[in-house]
Amino acid sequence: MTSWLAVNWFTLIQTAGVIGGLFYSAVALRLDTKVRRTEVILDLTEAHREIWERLIDRPELVRVLDPTADLQAAPPTTAERRFVLLVLLHLDAVRTAAKEGAYQISSGVTDDVRSFLSLPIPRAVTASATPFQSTDFQSFLAEMLASEGPMRGRSRHP
């Protein structure tokens, strides 16, 4: 054993260094992945808050959440349409983050999305905006609009 170590000591140290470097890289990559997922959650939460603060800053948008909104008497306003489109863009970003493994969508979020999209104004705006979305997002919206989730019709928001 001593003669083998005397001949191969440098190779042994190189091998240990390579294995140690790979181990360190794996640990660093795992930590970086966790940090990036946390950043995604924080970014999505900030975007979510900014969108929904508009309801506080602009009370005329509250009709978007009215389950009895009469679209025949008063079609969605430009501001209401813009608000719903912002929610849809945010929803697509959340869906994409989940698809890429950076975010996990809970059943509660899915219920909120179904509930929101079932409201008259969001349903109408979504129907008119769907043709301009990606095929994947169109399928997702169709699934959300067609499904009967447990929260359907409630006045929660995504």
Wavefront OBJ file of the C-alpha trace (Angstrom):
o trace
v 0.000 0.000 0.000
v 2.810 2.389 0.863
v 4.574 1.829 -2.456
v 1.295 2.353 -4.355
v 0.663 5.613 -2.439
v 4.240 6.757 -3.103
v 3.738 6.231 -6.834
v 0.140 7.471 -7.148
v -0.135 10.227 -4.510
v -0.534 12.984 -7.084
v -3.270 11.113 -8.959
v -5.067 10.472 -5.671
v -4.972 14.167 -4.759
v -6.198 15.134 -8.248
v -9.063 12.662 -8.035
v -10.045 13.904 -4.559
v -9.904 17.483 -5.849
v -12.143 16.690 -8.813
v -14.644 14.818 -6.636
v -14.614 17.652 -4.079
v -15.112 20.222 -6.834
v -18.061 18.294 -8.262
v -19.592 17.974 -4.802
v -19.125 21.696 -4.152
v -20.662 22.545 -7.549
v -23.673 20.338 -6.836
v -24.252 22.008 -3.460
v -23.831 25.476 -4.987
v -26.228 24.647 -7.832
v -28.830 23.373 -5.384
v -28.534 26.523 -3.273
v -28.705 28.724 -6.382
v -31.870 26.922 -7.511
v -33.510 27.566 -4.143
v -32.515 31.232 -4.258
v -33.883 31.629 -7.786
v -37.182 29.959 -6.862
v -37.480 32.318 -3.911
v -36.775 35.275 -6.215
v -39.500 34.088 -8.585
v -41.978 33.819 -5.706
v -41.087 37.309 -4.486
v -41.335 38.769 -8.011
v -44.691 37.109 -8.670
v -45.996 38.252 -5.291
v -44.901 41.827 -5.989
v -46.540 41.810 -9.418
v -49.712 40.315 -7.919
v -49.821 43.017 -5.240
v -49.251 45.812 -7.776
v -52.081 44.593 -9.993
v -54.586 44.195 -7.183
v -53.641 47.546 -5.605
v -55.249 49.102 -8.657
v -58.626 48.138 -7.217
v -57.808 50.195 -4.132
v -56.421 53.137 -6.106
v -59.197 53.093 -8.703
v -62.575 52.245 -7.163
v -64.230 52.259 -10.606
v -62.497 48.926 -11.242
v -64.368 47.162 -8.437
v -67.118 46.237 -10.924
v -64.662 43.704 -12.386
v -65.307 41.581 -9.262
v -69.108 42.047 -9.357
v -70.751 38.673 -10.078
v -73.948 40.496 -11.102
v -72.341 42.961 -13.555
v -74.748 43.490 -16.459
v -72.658 43.625 -19.620
v -75.691 44.379 -21.778
v -76.428 47.550 -19.828
v -72.769 48.559 -19.454
v -70.060 46.721 -21.404
v -66.582 46.560 -19.860
v -64.843 49.927 -19.833
v -61.370 50.431 -21.256
v -59.952 50.554 -17.722
v -61.745 47.315 -16.767
v -60.487 45.594 -19.916
v -56.935 46.777 -19.237
v -57.125 45.524 -15.646
v -58.310 42.064 -16.711
v -55.617 41.924 -19.404
v -52.976 42.720 -16.759
v -54.331 39.875 -14.634
v -54.166 37.563 -17.675
v -50.569 38.566 -18.418
v -49.677 37.922 -14.790
v -51.490 34.604 -14.875
v -49.542 33.564 -17.974
v -46.279 34.492 -16.232
v -47.279 32.408 -13.188
v -48.270 29.486 -15.415
v -44.988 29.695 -17.317
v -42.979 29.831 -14.070
v -44.842 26.749 -12.864
v -44.300 24.953 -16.168
v -40.550 25.657 -15.910
v -40.455 24.356 -12.328
v -39.729 27.730 -10.729
v -43.118 27.977 -8.992
v -45.698 25.524 -7.740
v -49.344 26.410 -8.277
v -51.563 25.315 -5.402
v -55.147 24.170 -5.783
v -56.206 27.357 -3.994
v -54.661 29.481 -6.734
v -56.389 27.377 -9.375
v -59.699 27.859 -7.553
v -59.108 31.619 -7.422
v -58.347 31.729 -11.140
v -61.501 29.779 -11.965
v -63.522 32.027 -9.687
v -62.111 35.200 -11.225
v -62.557 34.015 -14.806
v -66.148 32.995 -14.101
v -67.126 36.594 -13.290
v -68.939 38.423 -16.126
v -66.316 41.053 -16.985
v -63.246 38.807 -16.742
v -65.076 36.098 -18.706
v -65.972 38.528 -21.513
v -62.519 40.121 -21.684
v -60.799 36.724 -21.558
v -62.998 35.413 -24.376
v -62.081 38.382 -26.581
v -58.360 38.247 -25.683
v -57.857 34.481 -25.944
v -57.216 34.401 -29.728
v -54.205 36.667 -29.202
v -52.560 34.405 -26.610
v -50.138 31.530 -27.102
v -51.623 28.139 -27.881
v -50.591 26.802 -24.452
v -52.215 29.724 -22.672
v -55.344 29.409 -24.816
v -55.664 25.793 -23.708
v -55.128 26.749 -20.082
v -57.774 29.498 -20.264
v -60.247 27.169 -21.983
v -59.690 24.606 -19.227
v -60.194 27.238 -16.521
v -63.330 28.632 -18.173
v -64.857 25.200 -18.752
v -64.108 23.592 -15.399
v -66.399 23.649 -12.447
v -64.041 24.227 -9.533
v -65.207 24.308 -5.915
v -64.811 28.095 -5.750
v -66.590 28.829 -9.016
v -68.773 31.916 -8.785
v -67.307 33.185 -5.530
v -65.901 36.670 -5.327
v -62.263 35.730 -4.712
v -59.472 36.790 -7.026
v -56.257 35.120 -8.261
l 1 2 3 4 5 6 7 8 9 10 11 12 13 14 15 16 17 18 19 20 21 22 23 24 25 26 27 28 29 30 31 32 33 34 35 36 37 38 39 40 41 42 43 44 45 46 47 48 49 50 51 52 53 54 55 56 57 58 59 60 61 62 63 64 65 66 67 68 69 70 71 72 73 74 75 76 77 78 79 80 81 82 83 84 85 86 87 88 89 90 91 92 93 94 95 96 97 98 99 100 101 102 103 104 105 106 107 108 109 110 111 112 113 114 115 116 117 118 119 120 121 122 123 124 125 126 127 128 129 130 131 132 133 134 135 136 137 138 139 140 141 142 143 144 145 146 147 148 149 150 151 152 153 154 155 156 157 158
